[in-house]
């Protein structure tokens, strides 16, 4: 048997067939390896493409969240600015000998407004709970998203403190001297969103507003001034957040090519 194989080997060597078969076998192996590598690369490309599509979708969702938040901030800043103007006018009238009752009713009615942030950052919060934030490749965007909710929370804390001051100190001093119905008629007849507020009619209160007593009560002017300070702080914080949000929108637009 061994001589038989020796003859075959001798014949293959003589005809140079062994080299040919070796080359053929190596070529087949290389084709298989290249095919596997190509398949793996295609799968990698497809995976990257799908992840990129998901990332772009996420970035657009973040952008929409930021745009909604900025819109709400600007709306609330407009309200607070109106209240601040009303406060300055009340101080001017407090130092004047001539005071128009209807104007005071209207101005004080404006100070009743209490804008507070309502946007819950739904899409951005969902990124953290779902873990999809890891699909975002940009470190600057991820760092922003991590810091953004905390920055808003700081501003909201100031709003909540201002609301407590309003409820616990400012309202009580007004109720001591004024007919609230008069304030509502003057200040709340039209809301800040442009719609008329409809209320059932009420009979006149059996007492009148005491503006002289109110204006001469130092607690009223002090609480009003503190309320204005909180509103000014809120506006400054909101403007800073608006600037950050707008800058991040520009980064996102650059990232997704829009």
C-alpha positions as CSV (number, residue, x, y, z in Angstrom):
1,X,0.0,0.0,0.0
2,X,2.8,2.4,0.8
3,X,4.5,1.9,-2.5
4,X,1.1,2.7,-4.1
5,X,0.9,6.2,-2.4
6,X,4.5,6.8,-3.2
7,X,3.7,6.3,-6.9
8,X,0.8,8.8,-6.7
9,X,3.0,11.3,-4.9
10,X,5.8,10.8,-7.5
11,X,3.3,11.3,-10.3
12,X,1.9,14.5,-8.8
13,X,5.3,15.8,-8.2
14,X,6.4,14.9,-11.7
15,X,3.4,16.5,-13.3
16,X,3.5,19.5,-10.9
17,X,-0.1,18.7,-9.9
18,X,0.6,19.0,-6.1
19,X,1.4,22.7,-6.5
20,X,-1.6,23.4,-8.6
21,X,-4.0,21.7,-6.2
22,X,-2.4,23.5,-3.3
23,X,-2.9,26.8,-5.0
24,X,-6.5,25.9,-5.7
25,X,-7.1,24.9,-2.1
26,X,-5.5,28.1,-0.8
27,X,-7.6,30.2,-3.2
28,X,-10.8,28.5,-2.1
29,X,-9.9,29.1,1.5
30,X,-9.1,32.8,0.8
31,X,-12.4,33.2,-1.0
32,X,-14.3,31.8,2.0
33,X,-12.4,34.0,4.4
34,X,-13.0,37.1,2.3
35,X,-16.7,36.2,2.0
36,X,-17.0,35.9,5.8
37,X,-15.2,39.2,6.3
38,X,-17.4,41.0,3.8
39,X,-20.5,39.6,5.4
40,X,-19.3,40.7,8.8
41,X,-18.4,44.2,7.4
42,X,-21.8,44.5,5.7
43,X,-23.5,43.6,9.0
44,X,-21.4,46.1,10.8
45,X,-22.3,48.8,8.2
46,X,-26.0,48.0,8.5
47,X,-25.8,48.1,12.3
48,X,-24.0,51.4,12.2
49,X,-26.5,52.8,9.7
50,X,-29.4,51.7,11.9
51,X,-27.8,53.2,15.0
52,X,-27.1,56.5,13.1
53,X,-30.7,56.7,12.0
54,X,-31.8,56.1,15.6
55,X,-29.4,58.7,16.8
56,X,-30.6,61.3,14.3
57,X,-34.2,60.5,15.4
58,X,-33.2,61.0,19.1
59,X,-31.4,64.3,18.3
60,X,-34.4,65.6,16.6
61,X,-36.5,64.7,19.5
62,X,-34.1,66.5,21.9
63,X,-34.3,69.5,19.6
64,X,-38.1,69.6,19.7
65,X,-38.0,69.2,23.5
66,X,-35.6,72.2,23.8
67,X,-37.7,74.3,21.4
68,X,-40.8,73.7,23.5
69,X,-39.0,74.5,26.7
70,X,-37.5,77.7,25.3
71,X,-41.0,78.7,24.1
72,X,-42.4,78.2,27.5
73,X,-39.5,80.1,29.2
74,X,-40.0,83.1,26.8
75,X,-43.8,83.1,27.5
76,X,-43.2,83.1,31.3
77,X,-40.6,85.8,31.0
78,X,-43.0,88.0,29.1
79,X,-45.6,87.5,31.9
80,X,-43.0,88.3,34.6
81,X,-41.8,91.3,32.8
82,X,-45.3,92.6,32.7
83,X,-45.7,92.1,36.4
84,X,-42.4,93.8,37.0
85,X,-43.5,96.8,35.0
86,X,-46.8,96.9,37.0
87,X,-44.8,96.7,40.3
88,X,-42.7,99.7,39.3
89,X,-45.8,101.6,38.4
90,X,-47.4,100.8,41.8
91,X,-44.3,102.2,43.5
92,X,-44.6,105.3,41.4
93,X,-48.3,105.7,42.4
94,X,-47.4,105.0,46.1
95,X,-45.2,108.1,46.0
96,X,-47.9,110.2,44.2
97,X,-50.7,112.2,45.8
98,X,-53.0,111.3,42.9
99,X,-54.0,107.7,42.5
100,X,-56.5,106.3,40.1
101,X,-58.5,103.4,41.8
102,X,-59.1,101.5,38.5
103,X,-55.5,101.7,37.5
104,X,-54.4,100.4,40.9
105,X,-56.9,97.6,40.7
106,X,-55.5,96.7,37.2
107,X,-51.9,96.9,38.3
108,X,-52.3,94.9,41.5
109,X,-54.4,92.4,39.6
110,X,-51.4,91.8,37.3
111,X,-49.3,91.0,40.3
112,X,-51.5,87.9,41.0
113,X,-50.0,86.1,38.0
114,X,-47.8,83.2,39.0
115,X,-46.1,81.6,36.0
116,X,-44.5,78.3,36.7
117,X,-42.6,75.9,34.4
118,X,-44.9,73.0,33.3
119,X,-42.8,71.2,30.6
120,X,-41.7,67.9,32.0
121,X,-38.9,67.3,29.4
122,X,-40.7,64.1,28.4
123,X,-38.4,63.0,25.5
124,X,-35.2,63.9,27.3
125,X,-36.2,62.1,30.5
126,X,-37.1,59.0,28.4
127,X,-33.5,58.9,27.1
128,X,-32.2,58.3,30.6
129,X,-34.9,55.7,31.5
130,X,-34.5,53.8,28.3
131,X,-30.7,54.0,28.1
132,X,-30.9,55.3,24.6
133,X,-28.7,58.3,25.6
134,X,-25.8,55.9,24.9
135,X,-26.6,56.0,21.2
136,X,-25.5,59.7,21.1
137,X,-21.9,59.9,20.0
138,X,-21.3,63.5,20.8
139,X,-19.8,63.9,24.3
140,X,-20.8,67.6,24.4
141,X,-24.5,66.8,23.8
142,X,-24.5,64.0,26.4
143,X,-22.9,66.3,29.0
144,X,-25.5,68.9,28.2
145,X,-28.3,66.4,28.7
146,X,-26.9,65.3,32.0
147,X,-26.7,68.9,33.3
148,X,-29.9,70.3,31.7
149,X,-32.6,68.9,34.1
150,X,-30.6,70.0,37.1
151,X,-30.3,73.6,35.7
152,X,-34.0,73.7,35.2
153,X,-34.7,72.3,38.7
154,X,-32.7,75.2,40.2
155,X,-34.9,77.7,38.3
156,X,-38.1,75.8,39.3
157,X,-37.0,76.0,43.0
158,X,-36.9,79.8,42.7
159,X,-40.4,79.8,41.1
160,X,-41.8,77.6,43.9
161,X,-40.3,79.8,46.6
162,X,-41.9,82.8,44.9
163,X,-45.2,81.0,44.8
164,X,-45.0,80.3,48.5
165,X,-44.2,83.9,49.3
166,X,-47.2,84.9,47.2
167,X,-49.6,82.5,49.0
168,X,-48.3,83.0,52.5
169,X,-47.6,86.7,52.6
170,X,-48.7,88.7,49.5
171,X,-52.2,87.4,49.2
172,X,-53.1,87.8,52.9
173,X,-52.0,91.5,53.0
174,X,-54.1,92.3,49.8
175,X,-57.1,90.5,51.2
176,X,-56.9,92.6,54.3
177,X,-57.4,95.9,52.4
178,X,-58.9,95.1,49.0
179,X,-62.0,93.7,47.3
180,X,-60.6,90.8,45.4
181,X,-63.5,90.9,42.9
182,X,-62.4,94.3,41.7
183,X,-58.9,93.0,41.1
184,X,-60.2,90.1,39.1
185,X,-62.5,92.2,37.0
186,X,-59.6,94.5,36.1
187,X,-56.6,92.2,35.9
188,X,-58.0,88.9,34.9
189,X,-60.6,89.9,32.3
190,X,-58.2,88.8,29.6
191,X,-55.6,86.0,30.2
192,X,-52.0,86.1,29.0
193,X,-52.8,83.5,26.3
194,X,-55.3,85.9,24.7
195,X,-58.5,84.2,25.7
196,X,-61.3,85.9,27.6
197,X,-61.9,84.4,31.0
198,X,-65.6,83.6,31.6
199,X,-66.9,83.6,35.2
200,X,-70.3,83.6,36.7
201,X,-71.4,87.0,37.9
202,X,-71.0,87.8,41.6
203,X,-72.8,90.4,43.7
204,X,-70.8,93.4,44.8
205,X,-68.9,92.9,48.1
206,X,-70.5,94.6,51.1
207,X,-67.3,96.6,51.7
208,X,-64.9,98.8,49.7
209,X,-61.2,98.6,49.0
210,X,-59.0,100.6,51.3
211,X,-56.2,101.7,49.0
212,X,-54.8,104.3,51.4
213,X,-54.5,101.7,54.1
214,X,-52.8,99.3,51.6
215,X,-50.3,101.8,50.2
216,X,-49.4,103.0,53.7
217,X,-48.8,99.5,55.0
218,X,-45.1,98.8,54.7
219,X,-45.7,95.0,54.7
220,X,-47.5,95.4,51.3
221,X,-44.7,97.3,49.6
222,X,-42.1,95.1,51.1
223,X,-43.8,91.9,50.0
224,X,-44.4,93.4,46.6
225,X,-40.8,94.4,46.3
226,X,-39.6,90.9,47.3
227,X,-42.0,89.4,44.7
228,X,-40.5,91.6,42.1
229,X,-37.0,90.4,43.1
230,X,-37.9,86.8,42.7
231,X,-39.4,87.5,39.3
232,X,-36.3,89.3,38.2
233,X,-34.2,86.3,39.4
234,X,-36.4,83.9,37.5
235,X,-36.1,86.0,34.3
236,X,-32.3,86.0,34.5
237,X,-32.2,82.3,35.1
238,X,-34.6,81.6,32.3
239,X,-32.6,83.8,29.9
240,X,-29.5,81.9,30.7
241,X,-31.3,78.6,30.1
242,X,-32.7,79.9,26.8
243,X,-29.2,80.8,25.7
244,X,-27.9,77.3,26.6
245,X,-30.8,75.7,24.9
246,X,-30.4,77.7,21.7
247,X,-26.6,76.9,21.6
248,X,-27.4,73.2,22.0
249,X,-29.9,73.4,19.2
250,X,-27.2,74.8,16.9
251,X,-24.9,71.9,18.0
252,X,-27.6,69.4,17.2
253,X,-28.3,71.0,13.8
254,X,-24.6,70.7,13.0
255,X,-24.5,67.1,14.1
256,X,-27.4,66.0,12.0
257,X,-26.6,68.3,9.1
258,X,-29.6,70.6,9.2
